[in-house]
């Protein structure tokens, strides 16, 4: 194997490894986005439930002491 062939083979191996790593990272980002979407939907649902409870938000509000 010539030096050029050796260098090309090394580059091909590096490229293949980079492609695999890129796909792994893409899979992680996809899974994280699914989790974020699920959590955002859950937060929206909890907000709706909280807003539907009359007086619940005001009752939990912390009032400042008179000396402020």
N, CA, C and O atoms as CSV, one atom per row, in Angstrom:
chain,resi,resn,atom,element,x,y,z
A,1,UNK,N,N,0.854,-1.171,0.000
A,1,UNK,CA,C,0.000,0.000,0.000
A,1,UNK,C,C,0.901,1.236,0.000
A,1,UNK,O,O,1.829,1.346,0.802
A,2,UNK,N,N,0.615,2.145,-0.898
A,2,UNK,CA,C,1.415,3.356,-0.983
A,2,UNK,C,C,1.021,4.325,0.123
A,2,UNK,O,O,0.017,4.147,0.814
A,3,UNK,N,N,1.842,5.349,0.265
A,3,UNK,CA,C,1.567,6.350,1.300
A,3,UNK,C,C,0.237,7.050,1.018
A,3,UNK,O,O,-0.529,7.314,1.944
A,4,UNK,N,N,-0.039,7.349,-0.238
A,4,UNK,CA,C,-1.286,8.015,-0.603
A,4,UNK,C,C,-2.487,7.126,-0.286
A,4,UNK,O,O,-3.487,7.601,0.253
A,5,UNK,N,N,-2.394,5.858,-0.615
A,5,UNK,CA,C,-3.484,4.930,-0.310
A,5,UNK,C,C,-3.706,4.827,1.193
A,5,UNK,O,O,-4.841,4.765,1.664
A,6,UNK,N,N,-2.623,4.810,1.924
A,6,UNK,CA,C,-2.700,4.741,3.380
A,6,UNK,C,C,-3.390,5.981,3.943
A,6,UNK,O,O,-4.239,5.877,4.829
A,7,UNK,N,N,-3.027,7.140,3.432
A,7,UNK,CA,C,-3.645,8.391,3.898
A,7,UNK,C,C,-5.127,8.431,3.553
A,7,UNK,O,O,-5.947,8.863,4.364
A,8,UNK,N,N,-5.471,7.981,2.349
A,8,UNK,CA,C,-6.872,7.972,1.937
A,8,UNK,C,C,-7.663,7.004,2.809
A,8,UNK,O,O,-8.782,7.314,3.217
A,9,UNK,N,N,-7.101,5.852,3.093
A,9,UNK,CA,C,-7.782,4.877,3.945
A,9,UNK,C,C,-8.004,5.449,5.343
A,9,UNK,O,O,-9.068,5.257,5.932
A,10,UNK,N,N,-7.001,6.151,5.876
A,10,UNK,CA,C,-7.129,6.776,7.192
A,10,UNK,C,C,-8.229,7.835,7.180
A,10,UNK,O,O,-9.028,7.917,8.113
A,11,UNK,N,N,-8.266,8.630,6.138
A,11,UNK,CA,C,-9.314,9.654,6.015
A,11,UNK,C,C,-10.706,9.022,5.917
A,11,UNK,O,O,-11.664,9.529,6.501
A,12,UNK,N,N,-10.812,7.939,5.195
A,12,UNK,CA,C,-12.097,7.242,5.077
A,12,UNK,C,C,-12.547,6.708,6.430
A,12,UNK,O,O,-13.726,6.779,6.776
A,13,UNK,N,N,-11.601,6.175,7.189
A,13,UNK,CA,C,-11.939,5.676,8.525
A,13,UNK,C,C,-12.394,6.818,9.436
A,13,UNK,O,O,-13.376,6.688,10.166
A,14,UNK,N,N,-11.678,7.922,9.384
A,14,UNK,CA,C,-12.057,9.083,10.201
A,14,UNK,C,C,-13.431,9.610,9.789
A,14,UNK,O,O,-14.252,9.953,10.639
A,15,UNK,N,N,-13.669,9.670,8.494
A,15,UNK,CA,C,-14.959,10.143,7.992
A,15,UNK,C,C,-16.094,9.236,8.474
A,15,UNK,O,O,-17.144,9.719,8.898
A,16,UNK,N,N,-15.881,7.948,8.406
A,16,UNK,CA,C,-16.897,6.992,8.851
A,16,UNK,C,C,-17.177,7.163,10.339
A,16,UNK,O,O,-18.334,7.135,10.759
A,17,UNK,N,N,-16.135,7.339,11.131
A,17,UNK,CA,C,-16.296,7.545,12.570
A,17,UNK,C,C,-17.047,8.846,12.850
A,17,UNK,O,O,-17.916,8.892,13.721
A,18,UNK,N,N,-16.710,9.894,12.113
A,18,UNK,CA,C,-17.399,11.172,12.288
A,18,UNK,C,C,-18.880,11.057,11.919
A,18,UNK,O,O,-19.730,11.641,12.591
A,19,UNK,N,N,-19.188,10.322,10.875
A,19,UNK,CA,C,-20.576,10.112,10.483
A,19,UNK,C,C,-21.345,9.375,11.580
A,19,UNK,O,O,-22.489,9.718,11.878
A,20,UNK,N,N,-20.716,8.368,12.178
A,20,UNK,CA,C,-21.356,7.620,13.254
A,20,UNK,C,C,-21.607,8.518,14.467
A,20,UNK,O,O,-22.688,8.496,15.056
A,21,UNK,N,N,-20.602,9.300,14.827
A,21,UNK,CA,C,-20.746,10.218,15.965
A,21,UNK,C,C,-21.834,11.261,15.702
A,21,UNK,O,O,-22.609,11.602,16.596
A,22,UNK,N,N,-21.879,11.755,14.486
A,22,UNK,CA,C,-22.898,12.735,14.124
A,22,UNK,C,C,-24.298,12.137,14.239
A,22,UNK,O,O,-25.222,12.796,14.717
A,23,UNK,N,N,-24.450,10.903,13.804
A,23,UNK,CA,C,-25.751,10.236,13.916
A,23,UNK,C,C,-26.114,10.002,15.379
A,23,UNK,O,O,-27.271,10.169,15.766
A,24,UNK,N,N,-25.146,9.622,16.182
A,24,UNK,CA,C,-25.402,9.444,17.616
A,24,UNK,C,C,-25.859,10.746,18.266
A,24,UNK,O,O,-26.809,10.757,19.048
A,25,UNK,N,N,-25.186,11.832,17.941
A,25,UNK,CA,C,-25.571,13.132,18.483
A,25,UNK,C,C,-26.955,13.552,17.996
A,25,UNK,O,O,-27.744,14.117,18.754
A,26,UNK,N,N,-27.234,13.278,16.762
A,26,UNK,CA,C,-28.546,13.598,16.210
A,26,UNK,C,C,-29.637,12.823,16.942
A,26,UNK,O,O,-30.704,13.370,17.221
A,27,UNK,N,N,-29.381,11.565,17.250
A,27,UNK,CA,C,-30.344,10.756,17.993
A,27,UNK,C,C,-30.582,11.319,19.392
A,27,UNK,O,O,-31.711,11.328,19.883
A,28,UNK,N,N,-29.516,11.785,20.022
A,28,UNK,CA,C,-29.636,12.373,21.361
A,28,UNK,C,C,-30.465,13.656,21.301
A,28,UNK,O,O,-31.348,13.866,22.132
A,29,UNK,N,N,-30.184,14.497,20.335
A,29,UNK,CA,C,-30.926,15.752,20.195
A,29,UNK,C,C,-32.405,15.463,19.923
A,29,UNK,O,O,-33.278,16.136,20.469
A,30,UNK,N,N,-32.680,14.487,19.098
A,30,UNK,CA,C,-34.067,14.115,18.797
A,30,UNK,C,C,-34.784,13.648,20.058
A,30,UNK,O,O,-35.919,14.054,20.308
A,31,UNK,N,N,-34.143,12.807,20.847
A,31,UNK,CA,C,-34.754,12.314,22.086
A,31,UNK,C,C,-34.974,13.464,23.069
A,31,UNK,O,O,-36.004,13.516,23.741
A,32,UNK,N,N,-34.024,14.375,23.156
A,32,UNK,CA,C,-34.176,15.518,24.054
A,32,UNK,C,C,-35.330,16.412,23.602
A,32,UNK,O,O,-36.084,16.916,24.434
A,33,UNK,N,N,-35.470,16.608,22.305
A,33,UNK,CA,C,-36.557,17.447,21.808
A,33,UNK,C,C,-37.913,16.812,22.102
A,33,UNK,O,O,-38.872,17.509,22.432
A,34,UNK,N,N,-37.987,15.487,21.981
A,34,UNK,CA,C,-39.234,14.807,22.334
A,34,UNK,C,C,-39.562,15.018,23.804
A,34,UNK,O,O,-40.719,15.255,24.151
A,35,UNK,N,N,-38.562,14.936,24.670
A,35,UNK,CA,C,-38.771,15.156,26.101
A,35,UNK,C,C,-39.196,16.592,26.371
A,35,UNK,O,O,-40.092,16.832,27.180
A,36,UNK,N,N,-38.568,17.536,25.708
A,36,UNK,CA,C,-38.921,18.940,25.884
A,36,UNK,C,C,-40.360,19.181,25.441
A,36,UNK,O,O,-41.116,19.866,26.129
A,37,UNK,N,N,-40.737,18.623,24.302
A,37,UNK,CA,C,-42.107,18.793,23.814
A,37,UNK,C,C,-43.116,18.223,24.800
A,37,UNK,O,O,-44.156,18.830,25.055
A,38,UNK,N,N,-42.809,17.066,25.348
A,38,UNK,CA,C,-43.696,16.440,26.328
A,38,UNK,C,C,-43.814,17.297,27.586
A,38,UNK,O,O,-44.913,17.496,28.106
A,39,UNK,N,N,-42.695,17.799,28.069
A,39,UNK,CA,C,-42.709,18.644,29.257
A,39,UNK,C,C,-43.448,19.960,29.008
A,39,UNK,O,O,-44.166,20.441,29.884
A,40,UNK,N,N,-43.279,20.536,27.835
A,40,UNK,CA,C,-43.986,21.775,27.512
A,40,UNK,C,C,-45.493,21.540,27.485
A,40,UNK,O,O,-46.260,22.376,27.964
A,41,UNK,N,N,-45.918,20.423,26.935
A,41,UNK,CA,C,-47.345,20.104,26.909
A,41,UNK,C,C,-47.867,19.912,28.328
A,41,UNK,O,O,-48.970,20.351,28.654
A,42,UNK,N,N,-47.082,19.263,29.162
A,42,UNK,CA,C,-47.484,19.046,30.548
A,42,UNK,C,C,-47.583,20.370,31.311
A,42,UNK,O,O,-48.515,20.562,32.092
A,43,UNK,N,N,-46.653,21.263,31.096
A,43,UNK,CA,C,-46.696,22.574,31.746
A,43,UNK,C,C,-47.933,23.343,31.282
A,43,UNK,O,O,-48.611,23.974,32.092
A,44,UNK,N,N,-48.228,23.293,29.991
A,44,UNK,CA,C,-49.416,23.984,29.468
A,44,UNK,C,C,-50.680,23.420,30.105
A,44,UNK,O,O,-51.583,24.175,30.464
A,45,UNK,N,N,-50.750,22.112,30.246
A,45,UNK,CA,C,-51.912,21.480,30.874
A,45,UNK,C,C,-52.034,21.900,32.332
A,45,UNK,O,O,-53.132,22.197,32.802
A,46,UNK,N,N,-50.925,21.927,33.044
A,46,UNK,CA,C,-50.955,22.342,34.446
A,46,UNK,C,C,-51.353,23.817,34.587
A,46,UNK,O,O,-52.048,24.192,35.531
A,47,UNK,N,N,-50.911,24.636,33.651
A,47,UNK,CA,C,-51.316,26.050,33.677
A,47,UNK,C,C,-52.822,26.182,33.493
A,47,UNK,O,O,-53.475,26.955,34.193
A,48,UNK,N,N,-53.370,25.420,32.545
A,48,UNK,CA,C,-54.813,25.466,32.319
A,48,UNK,C,C,-55.567,25.024,33.560
A,48,UNK,O,O,-56.563,25.638,33.943
A,49,UNK,N,N,-55.090,23.958,34.188
A,49,UNK,CA,C,-55.741,23.472,35.406
A,49,UNK,C,C,-55.654,24.516,36.510
A,49,UNK,O,O,-56.622,24.732,37.239
A,50,UNK,N,N,-54.513,25.157,36.636
A,50,UNK,CA,C,-54.325,26.172,37.664
A,50,UNK,C,C,-55.228,27.378,37.422
A,50,UNK,O,O,-55.824,27.914,38.357
A,51,UNK,N,N,-55.325,27.797,36.171
A,51,UNK,CA,C,-56.181,28.928,35.838
A,51,UNK,C,C,-57.655,28.593,36.019
A,51,UNK,O,O,-58.462,29.488,36.270
A,52,UNK,N,N,-58.017,27.329,35.896
A,52,UNK,CA,C,-59.415,26.909,36.027
A,52,UNK,C,C,-59.872,26.894,37.481
A,52,UNK,O,O,-61.072,26.934,37.751
A,53,UNK,N,N,-58.937,26.838,38.412
A,53,UNK,CA,C,-59.293,26.832,39.833
A,53,UNK,C,C,-59.551,28.253,40.301
A,53,UNK,O,O,-58.627,29.065,40.332
A,54,UNK,N,N,-60.796,28.575,40.667
A,54,UNK,CA,C,-61.094,29.948,41.089
A,54,UNK,C,C,-60.426,30.291,42.421
A,54,UNK,O,O,-60.526,29.540,43.392
A,55,UNK,N,N,-59.754,31.420,42.449
A,55,UNK,CA,C,-59.149,31.910,43.677
A,55,UNK,C,C,-57.878,31.210,44.095
A,55,UNK,O,O,-57.247,31.622,45.068
A,56,UNK,N,N,-57.487,30.178,43.401
A,56,UNK,CA,C,-56.301,29.417,43.808
A,56,UNK,C,C,-55.031,30.248,43.636
A,56,UNK,O,O,-54.154,30.222,44.499
A,57,UNK,N,N,-54.929,30.969,42.552
A,57,UNK,CA,C,-53.728,31.761,42.297
A,57,UNK,C,C,-53.628,32.890,43.311
A,57,UNK,O,O,-52.550,33.137,43.851
A,58,UNK,N,N,-54.735,33.582,43.578
A,58,UNK,CA,C,-54.701,34.697,44.523
A,58,UNK,C,C,-54.454,34.222,45.947
A,58,UNK,O,O,-53.780,34.904,46.720
A,59,UNK,N,N,-54.990,33.067,46.299
A,59,UNK,CA,C,-54.830,32.554,47.660
A,59,UNK,C,C,-53.375,32.172,47.936
A,59,UNK,O,O,-52.922,32.235,49.079
A,60,UNK,N,N,-52.660,31.786,46.917
A,60,UNK,CA,C,-51.266,31.382,47.089
A,60,UNK,C,C,-50.293,32.547,46.932
A,60,UNK,O,O,-49.094,32.388,47.166
A,61,UNK,N,N,-50.793,33.699,46.544
A,61,UNK,CA,C,-49.916,34.857,46.340
A,61,UNK,C,C,-49.369,35.293,47.714
A,61,UNK,O,O,-50.094,35.336,48.708
A,62,UNK,N,N,-48.101,35.604,47.730
A,62,UNK,CA,C,-47.458,36.050,48.969
A,62,UNK,C,C,-47.569,37.567,49.054
A,62,UNK,O,O,-47.118,38.281,48.158
A,63,UNK,N,N,-48.164,38.047,50.119
A,63,UNK,CA,C,-48.294,39.495,50.293
A,63,UNK,C,C,-47.083,40.017,51.042
A,63,UNK,O,O,-46.500,39.318,51.872
A,64,UNK,N,N,-46.711,41.253,50.740
A,64,UNK,CA,C,-45.580,41.883,51.416
A,64,UNK,C,C,-46.036,42.343,52.802
A,64,UNK,O,O,-47.170,42.789,52.976
A,65,UNK,N,N,-45.174,42.234,53.746
A,65,UNK,CA,C,-45.497,42.768,55.064
A,65,UNK,C,C,-45.711,44.288,54.982
A,65,UNK,O,O,-45.193,44.925,54.065
A,66,UNK,N,N,-46.462,44.878,55.918
A,66,UNK,CA,C,-46.799,46.297,55.851
A,66,UNK,C,C,-45.594,47.237,55.869
A,66,UNK,O,O,-45.701,48.366,55.388
A,67,UNK,N,N,-44.467,46.812,56.402
A,67,UNK,CA,C,-43.327,47.723,56.503
A,67,UNK,C,C,-42.568,47.905,55.184
A,67,UNK,O,O,-41.592,48.654,55.149
A,68,UNK,N,N,-42.987,47.245,54.102
A,68,UNK,CA,C,-42.323,47.430,52.801
A,68,UNK,C,C,-42.903,48.577,52.067
A,68,UNK,O,O,-42.470,48.882,50.956
